[in-house]
């Protein structure tokens, strides 16, 4: 079923069959979204308008409506995540348009867009929306720590590699996520670029050849 009008009427029928108000359905759907680390601005009015069958396209929050319908009764009614919605606000941060390689690098070509993240998460990380960049990695060179499909937040302020760690960088061919450490006693200075997966060998580059985008400060993974 892909016709938005038909889906809207189906949502209304399912909701009424369960005896829920539009507000309760919105609350349940937001609970499932928060469990995935997504701050969803879904209101009773959003649900009611969609049920009218006049929408031109399917809303992005429909997958959480499906989750609410398929969950056991009461599964999210006492979910503590639901209490976050009123207190937590979302913030828009920049998303790199193409994947970042954990193997071969991504180009980063295309129009950059914005994604909503939890304001409380940014507070915990001690960053502002403009300080961070969201990326998604592809490849297996950073397993088991990071896996293909993981979403990450990059603190663009933290570009110093004085302390080893995981960074997003442009290696001359593309954007990649790697561990970086200084090579001691080198002149001109060199940087060792390291993968977690032992199938990939570490390599060295002149420090001037490596453009560090920032340090990885958070990642999320679907289960």
N, C-alpha and C positions, 0 to 999 in steps of 0.2 A: 504494500500500500504506500504509494509515493505522492498521491495527490494531496496537497495541503488541506484542502477543504474536507476531504474524506477523513483524513487523519484527525482534524479538529473535532469532527462529529464523533469519531471513535473515542477520542479522549474523554469527551463529555459523557458518552454512554458508559465507559468503563468507570469513570469517577462516580457517577450516580449509582451504578450497580454496587459499588463498595460503600455507598452511603457517605462519601466524603464531600466536604465543601471544597470550592476552588482554593480557598486559603490553605486548607489542610493538605491538599495535593501539592501546592507550591512549597509548603514547609517540608514535606517528606522529600520532595525532589531536591531541595537545597541541602538537606542532610546528606544525601548520597553524593552530591557534588563536593561538599566539604571533605568527605572521607577520601576523595581523590585529590585533595589540595586545591580545589577549584572554588573560587568565590563567585557564586551565581546570583545575579540580581533578578530573581524570578518572583513576581508578586501575584497576588490573587487576580489583579486586573489583567496581567499578562496571560494567565490561563484562560480567564473568561473571554478575552478578545480572541484568542486562538480557537476556542470552542465555537465561535460564531461561524467558522468555516469560510472566512473571507481572506485568510492569509494567502500570500502569493508564493511563499516558500516555507519549508520546514524550519522551525527554530532550532538553534544550537542546543537548547536545553531539553529537547525532546527525549534524548537518550536517558536523562535522569527521571523523566516522567515514566518511561518504560521500566526503569529500575524500581520505582515506587510501586507500580502496579504488580510487578513480579515478585516483590518481597513478601515475606510472611507478614500477616496482619500484626501491627504493633511493633514491627522490627525497628523502625526509626522514631517511634513516638517519643521514647525516652532517650533518644540519642543526644548526648551532650553536644554534638556538633551543631544541633539546631539552635542552641542558645548563643552560638557565636555570631549568627547572622545579624542580629541587631546591634552588636557591639563592634564587630569587625567590619572594616571597610576595605574595599578593593582599591588597588592602585594599578595604573597602566604602565607597563614597561616595554622596552623595545625587544622584538624577537628577530634574530638573524634569519633572513628569508630561506636559506638553504641549510642542510645539515652540516654539522662539524664532524670531521673524520676522526674515528678511532681506528685508524688504518690509513687509507688515502684521504687527503684533505678535501673539504667542501669548498666551493667557490665563493659562497656568500653573495652571489649575484641575484638581483631581483629587488623588488620594492620591500623595504622593511616595514613591518606592521607592529601593532601593539597587542599585548596580551594582559589580561587582568590577573593579578596575583593578590594573595591575602596581605592586607596592610599589617596585620600582626606579625606575619612571617618576616616582612621587611624590618619591622621594629626589632624582632629577635636577632636579626642578622646585623643590625646597626647600620642599615643602608637606607638611602632615599631612592625613589624610583629612577632618577636619572643616573644613579651610581652603578646600576646593574644592567646586564644584557642577558636575555634568555636565549639558550641554544638547545638544540637537540642533536645528539650524536648518533653516528651510524658506523658500524664496524665492530670488530672484536679485539682490537689491540690493547684495550684498557680493561679487559676482563681479568679477574672477577670483580674488581672494584666497581667498574662502570660497564654497562651493557648497552648494546644498540637499542635505540629508542628512548633512552634516559633523557629527561629534560633537566637542564642545569641552569643555575644562576651564576653569572660571572661578575665579580666585583671589579669594575674597571679601574678603580682607584689603586688596587693592590697589584702593581706590576713588577715590584721588586722581587728578585729570586734569591735574595740573601738567605732566606729560609726555603729549603726545598719544599715542593708541593705540586699539586695538580693545577695546571694553567690551561687557558685557551690561548692559542697563539696562531699567528700567520707564519708558516715556515718557508715561505717563498713560492710554494705551489698551491697552498690552500689552507683553510682553517682546520686545526687539529686540536685535540685535547691530549696532553702529555704531562708526565712529570718532568720538571726541570731542575737542574742543579748546576752550580758553577763548577768549572774544571779548575782546580787550584793550580797556581803557578804558571798559568798560560799568558803569553803576551804576543799578540793581542788577546784579550780575554775570550774564552770559549765557554760554550754552554753544552752540557750533556742532555740529550733528549731521550727520555726513557718511557717505554711501554710497560704496562703491568703483565701482559701476556708474554710468557717466556719464548713464544714462537717468533717474536719480533726482537731484533737486535737494537741495542741503544746506539745512538750516533751522536756525533758532535758537530756543532756549527759555531761560527764566529758569533759572538754576542750581538754584533751589529746586524747580523743577517736574520735574527729572530725578533719578530715584532710581537711582544707579549700584549694580549688584549686584556688580561686580568686573571685573577685567581678564582678557582671554583670554590664557592662558599656554600652551595646547597645543590642537591639533586633529588629528583622525584622519579618514581618508577611505577609503571602499571603492573598489576598482579593478575 
